[in-house]
Amino acid sequence: MTHSAHAFTSAELRKLRSLKTPHGIQRFLDDMPYHLADTAWSPRRVLRENTSHCFEGALFAAAALRANGHPALIIDLEAEKDTDHVIAVYRIHNHWGALAKSNYTGCRYREPVYRTLRELALSYFDVYFNLRRERSLRTFSRPVNLARFDNQHWMTTDKPLWFIALHLFEVQHYRLLTPAMEKNLHRLDDRSFKAGCLGRAEK
């Protein structure tokens, strides 16, 4: 990662590199509070404010992965009657894992044990639901390498990163379910719903 590509200060880079592993990055994400504001902060701003939501958490995780030798890859998980979820993905020994900030218990870290991105995306299916208790995950995008936005200083800018969110709307998405599968889905039971909402931040 060249200096012109990242423009983090040496102190910021030291902090990111001190997280060392994907699991270390996830622990750091888990320790910061979830915030509910409609913002699109850069990883530098997340580091400064020590709070993030799903989109910002994924971008921060991608920057931290990059600082520790991985590509800065994210994937968009698209939902029906629900908000999308963005995850940072990484590969170890040819298997995929994921990092994420989420207001829901099950939509966060994944160990690198998934052979394909489809397998990884499907691992979120049962724990991805809306407040009507409907399982809402429908598609996943191809991975986006955030290096494509280096000329817009995505890691360090003070400007909001809505341009990345807009790009995620445009990239190719792949369906996870057939229409017949969708028609036969059941709502979550009470215990699963409560477990998934444990520690949820609310306005």
Residue pairs with C-beta under 8 A, 6 or more apart in sequence:
1 66
1 67
5 147
5 150
6 13
6 63
6 66
6 67
6 155
6 156
7 153
7 155
7 156
8 16
8 44
8 67
8 155
8 156
12 44
12 47
13 67
15 47
16 47
16 63
16 64
16 67
16 68
17 67
17 68
18 24
19 25
19 27
19 28
19 64
19 68
20 68
21 68
22 65
22 70
22 90
22 92
22 97
22 99
22 109
22 112
23 109
25 61
25 64
25 65
25 68
25 99
26 61
26 99
26 108
26 109
28 64
29 52
29 57
29 60
29 61
29 99
29 100
29 101
29 108
30 108
30 109
32 46
32 50
32 51
32 52
32 101
33 50
33 51
33 201
34 51
34 52
34 53
34 101
34 102
34 103
34 201
35 49
35 51
35 52
35 53
35 201
36 53
36 201
36 202
36 203
37 53
39 53
39 56
39 160
40 55
40 56
40 160
40 161
40 162
40 164
40 165
41 49
41 52
41 56
41 160
41 161
42 59
42 153
42 154
42 155
42 156
42 157
42 158
42 159
42 161
43 59
43 60
43 62
43 63
43 64
43 154
43 155
43 156
44 155
44 156
44 157
45 56
45 158
46 52
46 56
46 57
46 59
46 60
47 60
52 60
52 101
53 101
53 103
54 83
54 85
54 86
54 100
54 101
54 102
54 103
54 107
55 86
55 161
55 165
56 101
56 161
57 99
57 100
57 101
57 102
58 74
58 86
58 87
58 88
58 99
58 100
58 101
59 74
59 86
59 88
59 146
59 154
59 161
59 164
60 101
61 88
61 99
61 100
61 101
62 72
62 73
62 74
62 88
62 146
63 72
63 146
63 155
65 71
65 72
65 73
65 88
65 90
65 99
66 72
66 146
66 147
66 155
70 90
70 91
71 90
71 145
71 147
72 88
72 145
72 146
72 147
73 88
73 89
73 90
73 143
73 144
73 145
73 146
74 86
74 87
74 88
74 89
74 143
74 144
74 146
74 168
75 86
75 87
75 89
75 98
75 117
75 120
75 121
75 140
75 141
75 142
75 143
75 144
76 84
76 85
76 86
76 140
76 141
76 144
76 168
76 171
76 173
77 84
77 85
77 86
77 87
77 121
77 124
77 128
77 137
77 139
77 140
77 141
78 84
78 137
78 138
78 139
78 140
78 141
78 173
79 85
79 128
79 130
79 136
79 137
79 138
80 136
80 138
81 130
81 132
81 134
81 136
82 128
82 129
82 130
82 134
82 136
84 168
85 100
85 102
85 107
85 124
85 128
85 137
86 100
86 168
87 98
87 99
87 100
87 110
87 124
88 98
88 99
88 100
89 96
89 97
89 98
89 99
89 117
89 120
89 143
90 96
90 97
90 98
90 99
90 112
91 97
91 112
92 112
93 112
94 115
95 112
95 113
95 114
95 115
96 110
96 112
96 114
96 115
96 116
96 117
96 119
96 120
97 109
97 110
97 111
97 112
97 113
97 114
97 120
98 109
98 110
98 120
99 108
99 109
100 107
100 108
100 109
101 108
102 108
103 200
103 201
104 127
104 128
104 129
104 196
104 197
104 200
105 127
105 195
105 196
105 197
105 198
105 199
106 124
106 126
106 127
106 128
106 195
106 196
107 124
107 127
107 128
110 120
110 123
114 120
114 123
117 140
117 142
117 143
118 140
118 174
118 176
121 137
121 140
121 176
122 176
124 137
125 135
125 137
125 176
126 135
126 192
127 196
128 135
128 136
128 137
129 135
129 136
129 188
129 193
129 196
130 136
132 187
133 187
133 188
133 193
134 185
134 187
134 188
135 185
135 186
135 187
135 188
137 176
138 175
138 176
138 177
138 182
139 173
139 174
139 175
139 176
140 173
140 174
140 176
141 168
141 171
141 172
141 173
141 174
142 171
142 172
142 173
142 174
144 164
144 167
144 168
144 171
146 154
146 164
149 163
149 164
149 167
152 163
154 161
154 164
188 196
